[in-house]
Amino acid sequence: MPRHVQSWTLLALGVLVSGCSIEQGLSAKGRARGVTSVSVMPTASPDTLPRDGRSTSLVQLFVRDDQDKAVAGQRFTLWTTVGTLSATDVTTDSNGIATVRFTAPPANTNASSATVILTPVSGDRVVTSGPRTVMFALASPGL
């Protein structure tokens, strides 16, 4: 295997293990454009919901660059282990915030928690972070 392929393979393995992705973009001539780190902080409010099929929580993703500036236009795909999401594809606004609503699963769902997985979609970004998760505690209805 050529040395440059081995280096990229090791970088890819390191990314999988660390949960963070640092992609170095290449110019048309094959030269590195530079590396910028991106921070993604997901929040959910509330983070405990009854299993009633109608209670909701606001999930927000705050995306900042290495100079603590908002990153607009960062796209994410989302999915959940149980419950539903108001969108499965969101993009950060000019304030670096993307928002989606999580709806709890119905009472007959056999789950005590739900996880929403948020995966950045690379495009023109030089650097993206790896998937993030938001966890919800699911309580019995009426508690």
C-alpha positions in Angstrom: 0.0 0.0 0.0 1.5 3.4 -0.9 2.6 5.5 2.1 0.1 8.4 1.5 -2.8 5.8 1.5 -1.5 4.4 4.8 -1.4 7.9 6.3 -4.9 8.7 5.2 -6.1 5.3 6.5 -4.6 5.9 9.9 -6.1 9.4 10.0 -9.5 7.9 9.2 -9.1 5.3 11.9 -8.1 8.1 14.4 -11.3 10.0 13.4 -13.5 7.0 14.0 -12.0 6.4 17.4 -12.0 10.1 18.6 -15.5 10.9 17.4 -14.2 14.1 15.8 -13.4 14.7 12.2 -10.7 17.0 10.9 -10.8 17.1 7.2 -8.0 18.8 5.4 -9.4 20.3 2.1 -7.3 20.2 -1.0 -7.0 23.0 -3.6 -7.3 22.3 -7.3 -3.6 21.7 -7.4 -3.7 19.3 -4.5 -2.3 21.6 -1.8 -3.8 21.8 1.7 -6.1 24.8 2.2 -5.7 24.7 6.0 -7.6 23.3 9.0 -10.3 25.0 11.0 -12.0 23.3 14.0 -15.7 23.4 14.5 -17.5 23.0 17.9 -21.0 21.5 18.0 -23.0 21.7 21.2 -26.4 20.1 21.2 -29.0 21.0 23.9 -32.5 19.8 24.7 -35.2 21.3 26.8 -36.8 19.5 28.6 -34.7 16.4 28.6 -37.2 14.2 30.4 -40.6 13.5 28.7 -43.6 11.2 29.4 -44.2 8.5 26.9 -47.5 10.0 25.7 -47.0 10.5 22.0 -47.5 14.2 22.2 -45.0 15.8 24.6 -42.2 17.7 22.9 -38.7 19.0 23.5 -36.8 21.6 21.7 -33.4 20.4 20.4 -30.9 23.0 19.4 -27.4 22.7 17.9 -25.0 25.5 18.5 -22.1 25.5 16.0 -19.0 27.7 16.5 -15.6 27.9 14.8 -12.2 27.9 16.4 -12.5 31.7 16.9 -15.9 31.3 18.7 -17.8 32.8 15.7 -21.2 31.3 14.7 -21.0 28.9 11.8 -23.9 29.5 9.4 -25.0 27.0 6.7 -23.8 23.8 8.5 -26.1 21.0 7.6 -27.0 18.1 9.8 -29.0 14.9 9.3 -30.9 13.6 12.3 -32.5 10.3 13.4 -33.9 9.0 16.6 -34.1 5.6 18.3 -37.7 6.1 19.3 -40.2 9.0 19.0 -40.3 11.4 16.1 -38.5 14.5 14.9 -40.0 17.6 13.2 -37.2 17.4 10.6 -34.5 14.9 9.6 -32.3 17.5 7.9 -31.5 20.9 9.4 -29.1 23.8 8.6 -27.6 26.3 11.0 -28.9 29.9 10.7 -26.8 33.1 10.7 -26.4 32.7 14.5 -24.9 29.2 14.1 -28.1 27.6 15.5 -30.2 24.8 14.1 -33.5 23.7 15.8 -35.7 20.6 15.6 -38.5 19.4 17.8 -38.5 15.9 19.3 -41.9 14.3 20.1 -42.0 11.5 22.7 -43.1 8.0 21.7 -46.6 6.7 22.6 -47.3 5.1 26.0 -47.1 1.5 24.6 -43.5 2.0 23.5 -41.1 -0.2 25.6 -38.3 2.3 26.1 -37.0 4.3 29.1 -34.8 6.5 27.0 -34.5 8.0 23.5 -31.4 9.1 21.6 -31.3 11.6 18.8 -28.2 11.3 16.6 -27.0 14.5 14.8 -24.5 14.0 12.0 -22.9 16.9 10.2 -23.0 16.8 6.4 -19.8 18.0 4.9 -20.0 20.3 1.9 -17.7 23.3 1.4 -16.5 23.0 5.1 -12.9 22.4 5.6 -13.6 20.8 9.0 -16.6 19.2 10.5 -17.1 17.5 13.8 -18.4 13.9 14.1 -21.9 12.8 15.2 -23.3 14.1 18.4 -26.1 12.7 20.5 -28.9 14.1 22.7 -30.5 11.7 25.2 -33.9 11.9 26.7 -35.3 10.1 29.7 -38.8 8.7 29.0 -41.2 8.4 31.9 -44.4 6.5 32.2 -47.4 8.6 31.3 -49.0 10.4 34.2 -45.8 10.6 36.4 
